Amino acid sequence: MDATQLPNIKKWIVMYPVYINSKKTMAEGRRIAVAKACENPTCAEIGDCCSYLKLPFAIEIDKAYPRDFMQRGRVRVLLKKEDETLINPSILSRKQLMLRVAEMVPRHHGRTKKQETASTSTTGPSHKSGKGGKRRR
């Protein structure tokens, strides 16, 4: 989209990766159920999911999550136009956006490639090593 058509991005909703991270607790910032959340999402993956859903988004790498300043990056997403009409009629709220993105991130093309390379490199048999037998006092 052209920059003249988009409203001020400060009005867009903010989505931190922590909101849909299954490794985080509710106190640490997760906003959806663990069963529906995904493991360690990135801003780029969330942005790709937003583009797939045909939602305008902006990734802000330099911004940090207030509860944990080591968590870098956030995504701003536009759900409604200035005249309050929905851009994607299937997504009505930020909660629905989080749920849709969380179910799409594990199927992200970058994740499936990572899993394939990890599974092929660690396919060797594992042997326990060490001294066997009884221990003496």
BELQUI-V962777 format. One record per pair of residues at least 12 apart in sequence whose C-alpha atoms are under 10 Angstrom apart, sorted by the first residue. I is the first residue (numbers start at 1). GAP is how many residues later the second one is. Records with the same first field share a line. If there is no record, write none. Layout:
# BELQUI-V962777
I: GAP / GAP
This chain:
# BELQUI-V962777
1: 55
6: 50 / 72 / 75 / 76
7: 71 / 74 / 75
8: 70
9: 47 / 48 / 49 / 67 / 68 / 69
10: 66 / 67
11: 65 / 66 / 67 / 71
12: 44 / 45 / 46 / 63 / 64 / 65 / 66 / 67 / 68 / 69
13: 44 / 62 / 63 / 64 / 65 / 66 / 67 / 80 / 81
14: 43 / 44 / 45 / 46 / 60 / 61 / 62 / 63 / 64 / 80
15: 28 / 31 / 44 / 50 / 58 / 59 / 60 / 61 / 62 / 79 / 82 / 83
16: 13 / 14 / 25 / 26 / 27 / 30 / 44 / 47 / 48 / 49 / 55 / 56 / 57 / 58 / 59 / 60 / 82
17: 12 / 13 / 21 / 22 / 23 / 24 / 25 / 26 / 27 / 28 / 29 / 48 / 54 / 55 / 56 / 57 / 58 / 81 / 85
18: 12 / 13 / 19 / 20 / 21 / 22 / 23 / 24 / 47 / 49 / 50 / 53 / 54 / 55 / 56
19: 12 / 13 / 18 / 19 / 22 / 76 / 79 / 80 / 83
20: 12 / 13 / 14 / 16 / 17 / 18 / 19 / 20 / 21 / 26 / 78 / 79 / 81 / 82 / 83 / 85
21: 12 / 13 / 15 / 16 / 17 / 18 / 19 / 20 / 21 / 81
22: 12 / 13 / 14 / 15 / 16 / 17 / 18 / 19 / 80
23: 14 / 15 / 16 / 17
24: 13 / 15 / 16
27: 40
28: 39 / 40
29: 36 / 37 / 38 / 39
31: 64 / 67 / 68
32: 63 / 64 / 66 / 67 / 70
33: 66
36: 62 / 63 / 64 / 66 / 67
37: 61 / 62 / 63 / 64 / 65 / 66 / 68 / 69
38: 61 / 63 / 64 / 65 / 66 / 67 / 68
39: 63 / 66 / 67
40: 65 / 66
41: 60 / 61 / 64 / 65 / 70
42: 30 / 31 / 32 / 33 / 63
43: 15 / 16 / 17 / 18 / 29 / 30 / 31 / 32 / 33
44: 15 / 17 / 29 / 30 / 31 / 66
45: 56 / 57 / 59 / 60 / 61 / 62 / 63 / 64 / 65 / 66
46: 13 / 28 / 29 / 31 / 52 / 55 / 56 / 58 / 59 / 62
47: 12 / 27 / 28 / 29 / 30 / 54 / 58
48: 53 / 56 / 57 / 60 / 61
49: 48 / 51 / 52 / 53 / 54 / 55 / 56 / 58 / 59
50: 25 / 26 / 27 / 28 / 47 / 50 / 51 / 54
51: 26
52: 49 / 52
53: 34 / 35 / 37 / 38 / 44 / 47 / 48
54: 33 / 34
55: 22 / 23 / 24 / 25 / 31 / 32 / 33 / 36
56: 20 / 21 / 22 / 23 / 24 / 31
57: 18 / 19 / 20 / 21 / 22
58: 16 / 17 / 18 / 19 / 20
59: 14 / 15 / 16 / 17 / 18
60: 12 / 13 / 14 / 15 / 16
61: 12 / 13 / 14
62: 12
63: 12
77: 17 / 20
78: 16
79: 12 / 13 / 14 / 15 / 18
80: 12 / 13
